Amino acid sequence: MTERGYRCGACNELLRTTEDLRRQQGVTGSRWFCRYCGTSVPGMVGEKLKHRE
C-alpha cells in the first residue's frame, strides 16, 4: 500500500476506501475487487481499507 491507498495494477486507479472496492462474501471469507475494472485485490489490502475511515 502506497500513496495512502492501493494502486490497482490493471486500471491504475488509486483505491483509498471500501467505496473503491467491491466485496464478494464467501463461505470462508471475503474477496475484494476493484470497483472500476473488477480486478481482484489482495485480501490484506481489502481488510486494511475496510478499517480506514
Secondary structure, DSSP 8 states (H G I E B T S, - for coil): -BTTBEE-TTT--EE-SGGGEEEEE-SS-EEEEETTT--EE-HHHHHHHHT--
